Structures are given as structure tokens and as C-alpha cells.
Amino acid sequence: MTISRRGFLSIAAFGLPLGAVQEGAAREMVALPQGYPPGDVVVSTSQRMLYFVQGDGTAVRYRVAVGMPGRQWFGTRLIDGKHMQPAWAPPAEVKRAKPSIPDYIPGGSPANPMGAAALTISPGEYAIHGTAPSMRSSIGRYASFGCIRMLDEDILDLYPRVRVGARVHVVR
């Protein structure tokens, strides 16, 4: 039986948990109908969840922050880079909205919104990335300028699973 991508998201929304991946972590293993190939990343904006497709009928599900209304994007793009402790320079849109933000924040700084690691998405200025300690409460909310924000412990779990060239599907 083939289940559509819309069907995947409605079934995944019910959780179908198979067990926690790590004690105390926000992530968990969930049952997953077919619809996306192994290695793909699916972000459900309405659920504020990211799914890493494993290919055995399961996915690892993570709570995430997604774009604020008017700053969301949808579609399929590719992971084009993997970066540990990335430095950050705010895109022009962020700098216009928040002119007091520094022009550059070094990697590893507690003020760096990229957190522990980033998976950059092509084309554009978006990434799936960790979260500065001061922004942890944003996880599970509509809070970013379009990036997919994760807890640092979750991006560090996802990072080795995702390969450069993997597809990222951002859906409603």
C-alpha cells in the first residue's frame, strides 16, 4: 500500500512512538509510512517537527522551531554543507529587522544563534541548525526568519545522519 506524503504527515502527527532515542531528549523514533526515501529530511511546519527518514518504516522525529508567519518557505531543497560550531553573520533581512545584532558572531559563542552545528540548505540563506542557549524556549514555536532551529543535542544527533546532497522537504 502506498501512502501519500499528505498521509504520511497525518499519520506521523499521531506520534506512533516506538521509544525514545535518548533519555530526556526531545527526539523519538516513530513509525513512518512509505513516501520519502531513506536519508531525506521532512519538516512539517504546522507540527513544528522534523523527521529524518530511516527507510525501515521509521523516522527519527525532533521538535523544531520554524519560520514565523510571513517568513516561512515550502518546497524541496538540498543540504549543501555541514558545519560544526559555525560562525554567523546575519542575513540582510535579519539585520534590517534587528539592527542591534552584531555583524558577525564567532562559532562557539553563547550568543551565536547557529548553536553547535548547522546543515546549510541550497539555494538561499537557510539552514537546519542548533540553538543559542538563550533561545532554547523557541523550540516548538514559529520563531525563526526561515531557518529550522533545533536543540543543540538534537542537531548533534541529526548531523552525522544527514549527508551533503540529502533532500529537505518543508511542508505545511
Secondary structure, DSSP 8 states (H G I E B T S, - for coil): ----HHHHHHHHHT--EEEESSTT-S-EEEE--SSS-TT-EEEETTTTEEEEE-SSSEEEEEE-BEE-TTS---EEEEEEEEEES--B---HHHHHH-TTS-S-B-TT-TT-TTTTEEEEEESSS-EEE---GGGGGGTTSEEESS-EE--HHHHHHHTTT--TT-EEEEE-
